[in-house]
Amino acid sequence: MNKTEISEIIKTKHLKLRKWSLIEHYFLVILFLSMPMVYLIGIVESIIENNTIVYDKAMSEIGFALIYLFIAIIFLIIKRKAIKFKTIDLKVSKQDFDKAVELTQTELDWLILEKNSKYVIAFSKNNFGGFSETIRIIKKHNLILINSIGSPYSMPLSGRNEENIETFKQNLTKANVQHRV
């Protein structure tokens, strides 16, 4: 991550996805939106061609397209929520921050991919079906932003995203309290 990406994340509280990552992340949304789009194109064609038989048939079965649209909206909400960073407003020293990362790394078997004074990027292997999570933690003054996002092809509700975040928060609090004692 560079300074621009970090600034963008701090400003928007959302992970910035590049073109292919964006397509991968929202693949299920695109998949479920394709059915209503094809259906809509069929209705427009029947109107243009003045084909009332096709139009009447399509309109009588519009419920299927609406179901797919509803599912696409649900996946959109879930996927949008997945790229949002959680905020921890806690004044911690660099040593406490590093200690919390170390404790969480040991506890959840994280593989640290990148680490410096401004951010940490870690990888966590999930026990359920082999899916994995990427954890990003950004520290800027008293503000700590954390995000854990599953691989693009994992089921939206599988994985340990919440466990990664909550364990880190607990370890951060623990390290901060131990430091003050």
Backbone hydrogen bonds, N-H to C=O, Kabsch-Sander energy under -0.5 kcal/mol:
donor,donor_aa,acceptor,acceptor_aa,energy
6,I,2,N,-2.4
7,S,3,K,-2.7
8,E,4,T,-2.4
9,I,5,E,-2.5
10,I,6,I,-2.6
11,K,7,S,-2.3
12,T,8,E,-2.8
13,K,9,I,-2.9
15,L,83,I,-2.9
17,L,15,L,-0.7
22,L,18,R,-3.1
23,I,19,K,-2.0
24,E,20,W,-2.6
25,H,21,S,-2.9
26,Y,22,L,-2.2
27,F,24,E,-1.2
30,I,26,Y,-2.4
31,L,27,F,-2.9
32,F,28,L,-2.5
33,L,29,V,-1.8
34,S,30,I,-1.4
35,M,31,L,-0.7
37,M,33,L,-1.8
38,V,34,S,-2.5
39,Y,35,M,-2.3
40,L,36,P,-2.7
41,I,37,M,-2.5
42,G,38,V,-2.1
43,I,39,Y,-2.0
44,V,40,L,-2.6
45,E,41,I,-2.6
46,S,42,G,-2.1
47,I,43,I,-1.9
48,I,44,V,-2.7
49,E,45,E,-2.8
50,N,47,I,-0.7
51,N,46,S,-2.6
52,T,50,N,-1.0
55,Y,51,N,-2.1
56,D,52,T,-2.9
57,K,53,I,-2.1
58,A,54,V,-2.7
59,M,55,Y,-2.7
60,S,56,D,-1.7
61,E,57,K,-0.9
61,E,58,A,-0.7
62,I,59,M,-0.9
64,F,61,E,-1.1
65,A,61,E,-0.6
66,L,62,I,-2.0
67,I,63,G,-2.1
68,Y,64,F,-2.1
69,L,65,A,-2.3
70,F,66,L,-2.5
71,I,67,I,-2.4
72,A,68,Y,-2.4
73,I,69,L,-2.1
74,I,70,F,-2.1
75,F,71,I,-2.5
76,L,72,A,-2.2
77,I,73,I,-2.2
78,I,74,I,-2.3
79,K,75,F,-2.9
80,R,76,L,-2.4
81,K,77,I,-2.2
82,A,78,I,-1.6
83,I,79,K,-0.9
83,I,80,R,-0.6
84,K,81,K,-1.2
85,F,13,K,-3.1
86,K,146,I,-3.2
88,I,144,I,-3.2
89,D,87,T,-0.5
90,L,88,I,-1.1
90,L,142,N,-1.2
92,V,90,L,-0.8
97,F,93,S,-2.4
98,D,94,K,-2.7
99,K,95,Q,-2.4
100,A,96,D,-2.4
101,V,97,F,-2.1
102,E,98,D,-2.4
103,L,99,K,-2.8
104,T,100,A,-2.4
105,Q,101,V,-2.6
106,T,102,E,-2.1
107,E,103,L,-2.7
108,L,104,T,-2.9
109,D,105,Q,-0.7
110,W,105,Q,-1.3
111,L,123,F,-2.7
112,I,110,W,-0.6
113,L,111,L,-0.6
113,L,121,I,-2.6
114,E,121,I,-1.9
116,N,119,Y,-2.4
120,V,137,I,-2.5
121,I,114,E,-2.9
122,A,135,I,-2.8
123,F,111,L,-2.2
124,S,133,E,-2.8
126,N,131,F,-2.7
129,G,127,N,-1.0
131,F,128,F,-1.0
133,E,124,S,-2.9
134,T,149,I,-2.6
135,I,122,A,-2.8
135,I,133,E,-0.5
136,R,147,N,-2.9
137,I,120,V,-2.7
138,I,145,L,-2.9
139,K,118,K,-2.9
140,K,138,I,-0.5
140,K,143,L,-3.0
143,L,140,K,-2.4
144,I,88,I,-2.2
144,I,142,N,-0.5
145,L,138,I,-2.7
146,I,86,K,-2.4
147,N,136,R,-2.2
149,I,134,T,-2.3
151,S,132,S,-1.8
154,S,151,S,-2.0
158,S,155,M,-1.7
164,N,160,R,-2.8
165,I,161,N,-2.0
166,E,162,E,-3.1
167,T,163,E,-2.6
168,F,164,N,-1.8
169,K,165,I,-2.4
170,Q,166,E,-2.5
171,N,167,T,-2.5
172,L,168,F,-2.5
173,T,169,K,-2.4
174,K,170,Q,-2.7
175,A,171,N,-2.6
176,N,172,L,-2.1
177,V,173,T,-2.5
178,Q,174,K,-2.5
179,H,175,A,-1.8
180,R,176,N,-1.5
181,V,177,V,-1.4
